[in-house]
Amino acid sequence: MRIGFLGAGNMGGAILRGYFPQARHNHHQLLAFDPDRDKLEELVELTELTPCASQEELAACCDAVVVIAEDGKVTIEVRDRGIGV
């Protein structure tokens, strides 16, 4: 299963770091997008997740997407673009 995380900041990063061992055990692939590329790259090094270049790319290639957005702006953009998350 390919699980995407839309938002990899403080909260998303904590969830990804905590879930990574279980995901690896269950053979799930983790993908993520965050506008802050530095935070995303830090998580790539720690968890071996696959970074996505955009929220559209993330939504298109995942079986499930977890949305973790502080102010809801990202969620609204995804909904308004009809991405299907």
C-alpha positions in Angstrom: 0.0 0.0 0.0 1.2 3.5 -0.8 0.3 6.0 1.9 0.8 9.7 1.3 1.2 12.4 3.9 0.2 15.9 2.9 2.1 17.9 5.4 5.4 16.9 6.9 6.0 19.7 9.4 6.1 19.4 13.1 3.0 17.3 13.5 3.3 15.4 10.2 7.0 14.7 10.8 6.2 13.3 14.3 3.6 11.0 12.9 5.8 9.9 10.0 8.7 9.1 12.3 6.5 7.2 14.7 4.7 5.3 11.9 7.7 4.4 9.8 8.8 1.2 11.6 5.2 -0.2 11.4 5.0 0.9 7.7 8.2 -0.9 6.9 7.1 -4.0 8.8 3.8 -4.1 6.7 5.6 -3.3 3.5 3.9 0.0 3.0 5.5 2.7 1.0 5.4 6.2 2.6 5.3 9.3 0.4 5.0 12.9 1.5 4.7 16.5 0.2 5.4 19.6 2.2 6.0 23.1 0.8 9.0 23.3 3.2 11.5 21.3 1.2 14.1 21.3 4.1 11.7 19.6 6.5 10.7 17.1 3.8 14.3 16.3 3.0 15.1 15.8 6.7 12.3 13.2 6.9 13.5 11.5 3.7 16.8 10.9 5.4 15.3 9.6 8.6 12.4 7.5 7.3 13.3 6.6 3.7 10.0 8.0 2.5 9.5 9.1 -1.1 9.2 12.9 -1.5 6.7 14.2 -4.0 7.1 17.5 -5.9 3.5 18.6 -5.5 0.3 17.7 -3.7 -1.2 16.6 -7.0 1.6 14.1 -7.6 1.1 12.8 -4.0 -2.7 12.3 -4.5 -2.2 10.7 -7.9 0.1 8.0 -6.8 -1.2 7.0 -3.4 -3.8 4.5 -2.2 -4.5 6.7 0.8 -3.6 10.2 1.8 -3.3 11.6 5.4 -3.8 15.4 5.4 -2.0 17.2 8.2 -2.3 20.9 7.7 -2.0 23.5 10.4 -4.4 26.1 9.0 -6.5 24.1 6.6 -5.2 26.0 3.6 -3.7 22.9 2.0 -6.9 20.9 2.5 -9.0 23.6 0.9 -6.6 23.8 -2.1 -6.8 20.0 -2.6 -10.6 20.0 -2.3 -11.0 23.0 -4.7 -8.8 21.5 -7.3 -10.8 18.2 -7.3 -7.7 16.1 -6.6 -9.8 13.4 -4.9 -8.1 13.3 -1.5 
